Amino acid sequence: MKKSNVVFILCFFICSLVVTPVHAFSLFGKEEEKKAKIPSEIFQYIEELKSQPDGSYSEIQLRKKIISMVLDLGEEPELPEDARRFLVRGRMAIKSADDQESYLRAGSEFKRALIIAPWAGEAYYNLGVTLEKTGLYDEAMRNLELYLLASPDAEDVEMVRDKIYEIEYQKEEAERQEYRMRQKELQERQEEKQLASQDITGVWKEEGHPDNEFTTYYKVEKHDEEFYMETFNDQPDVDVVPYKYRLTINDFKVEGIATEDYTFLDNGRAFEHPVSGTLARDGSTLQLEYTSTQPGSSYGEATNDWVEWERHITFVRSEEKTDI
């Protein structure tokens, strides 16, 4: 071959490289992937998206609109460098996440990527999976739905749809557990309130006895699970039988022992009787009944004659005396 022909061929090849670089790269299998340009109208919607509250109806509708417009381009737009940066940071954050706080940090990286590129399917998927770990099930499902919208031809569409169904069940189960927990707390509060209303410690007074010319007061103290109720006489010129009651209260039902001590009389004795009764639900009134024994003669005389009778007593909390 002549030297002039060789020179001509070399010059033609070099010019081809300069004028048509894409075709030249294709000779070596490195043809650049074509990326669609983003119309200015989409950028306007992206700017509007930044002002919408996170998770609001308007924000979700804007995202769907942007995704739809990008799909209409027919080609995937190039991912802006900042969006790619946050996407990579999010991937790294997921690798080291081990608690709710760290998963939320990972999710914030994907959210930042999706503010810049609201069509990025991978970011929606990663955000959805991350939010599932934090228990934000509604938000997780919403982002996985947006992934399916942004990536309709993805190979994992069916798998992601199944994932949404799984999260749906997790949400319902979490709601059931929360309901059971609330019911348990409510029951515990009711039991605490009930126990508080069944605490009869303090000062009570006897009511409703027509023969009483004065009010008989009772001091109630609690020892272990029993209440000790005893008469208190603040009128020295009046003889008061020292009645004593040892009571237990369960579900506002009262049981125990009544002790009537007449040993201050000549030939006097002390008697014990089983006692039962009820406590008002609000803890304001106590009713007791039992078979009482009392002397057949007046208190000032010796007696060997004892009379039994059915005693029904109503007690109310004392408002005028609160401490004895």
Secondary structure, DSSP 8 states (H G I E B T S, - for coil): --HHHHHHHHHHHHHHHHH-HHHHHHTTT------B---HHHHHHHHHHTTS-TT-HHHHHHHHHHHHHHHHTSS-B---HHHHHHHHHHHHHHHH--SHHHHHHHHHHHHHHHHH-TT-HHHHHHHHHHHHHHT-HHHHHHHHHHHHHH-TT-TTHHHHHHHHHHHHHHHHHHHHHHHHHHHHHHHHHHHHHHHHHT---EEEEEE--TT-SS--EEEEEEETTEEEEEEE---TTS----EEEEEEEETTEEEEEEEEE-TTSTT--EEEEEEEEEE-TTS-EEEEEEEEEEESS-TTS----EEEEEEEEEEEE-SS----
